[in-house]
Amino acid sequence: MSALSPSVLLFRTLILASVASGMLGGALDLLKPGLLPEPVVRALRELPQPAVEFAVSVNLLGFLGLVISLTAAAGLFMFKPWARGFALAITIANLLFYPLYGAQTRSSWSLLLLDVSSTLWGAVVAMSYVSSLGRRFAFEYHERSDGLD
């Protein structure tokens, strides 16, 4: 097995860092509820709750978005030819679904991790198109034996 080129190693590290920071940022306030002030938590509980059907639908949509996003990340990690377009399409789709999630409150630590994740994901998608790594996503790509491409 040949050594990974520095650009491949960087690309894959950014993918893993984006996924890890996104997962941690998304779950942080559930894992550490004390990060949000108690008056804010009480105020959130007092807001009118959405209809059960809407809440279930939005939660299922969020779960489906997570699974599809992880699929895109895995495809990019493995340089699958379908992954670039799929990652770009799911990124745009996720942005279009944001308004459905309604009002949310997150701790500053959670927001920091989610912002880092989004920034890294943007870098990954951009790198897959505009860097020298772009040719690895071609259907006819064959890895060089010296591992330097």
N, C-alpha and C positions, 0 to 999 in steps of 0.2 A: 504494500500500500504506500503510495507516495504521500509526502507531506503536503498539507494544504497551503495554498498560496496565501500571503498576508491579506489580500483583498477578500478571498473567500472566508477566511477566518473572521475578519472584521464583519462581513455581511452576516454571517451566521450568529456571531456574538450579538449584533444589534437586534436580530430577530428574537433571540432568546431573552435578551434584556427587555425588549418591548413587551413580550408576552408575560414575563415574570413581574415586571412593574405594573402592568395592567391588571393582572390577577390579584396581586397584593393590594393595589390601590382600590380595586373594586370590593374587596372583602375586608379591608382594614377597619372600617367603622363598625362592622359586625363583630370582628374579632376583639376590638378594643373600644367598647361603647363609651368609655369615659372621655374620648377625644372630642366629642360634641358636648357643649354645655347643657346641663339639665333643663334650663328654661327653653332652649331651642328644641330639645327632644319633646318636652311637654307641648309646646306650640304645634309641632308637627303632628302629634297624636290628636290634637283638637281640630285639625283640618278635616273637612268633609271627605269621607272615603269614596273612591270611585266605585261604580257598579262592579260586582264580582266578575261578570263576564269580561268587562274591559280590563280589569286587573289581571285576570288569568291570561287573556289574550296578549297583553303587553309583556307579561312575564315569559310566556312561551316564545314570543317574538325575540325577547332579549336572550333567552337560552339558545334559540336557533341561530341568532346572530353570533353568539359566542362560539358555537360549534363550527359555523361556516368560517368565521375569522380564524379559528385555530387550524382549520383545513387549509386556508390560504397561506397561513404562516408555515405550515408543514410543506406545502408545495413549493414555496419560495426557498425554504431551507434545503430542499432536495433538488432545486433547479428544474422543476417540472415545466414543460413548455406552456401549459395552460395557466400557470400560477400568477404570472404578472397581470394579465388582464382580469383574472378572477379577483386578485387582491385589490386592484384598483376599483373594480365594480362593487365589491363588498364594502370597501371604504366609503364610497359615495352613498351606497344604500344605507349604511349605518348612520351617516350624517343626516340623511333624509328622515330617518325614524326617530331622531332625538326628540322632536316636539311631542311625540306620543308618550314619553316617559313622565311628562308633567314636572311639577316642582320637586326639586331634590335639594337636600342639604348634605354636604360632606365636610369632613374635617379638612384642615389645611394640609395635613400629611397625606390624606387620601387624594386630594386634588393635585398635590405635587407629583405623586406617583402616576396618576392618570395622565397628567400633562407630559411627563417624561415618556410614558408609553406611547402617547400619540405622536410626540416629536420623533421618537425613534422609529415608529412605524412609517411615518412620512419619509424619513431618510431611507428606510429599507425599500419602500416602493419606488422612490426616485432612483436609488442606486440600481434597481433591477432594470430600469429603462435607460439611464444616461451614463452609467459607468461601463468599464470594460467587461463587467460581469454580465451585461445584457446578452452577449452572444452565447452564454451558457444556457440560456432559455430557448435557444433555437432547437427545432426538432432534429436537425442533422448534426448537432454538436457532438464532438468526440473529445474527451479529456486528453490533454497532452501527457505523455509519459513522464515528463520532468516536473509536472505539477506547478508550473510557473504561469499558467494563463489565468 
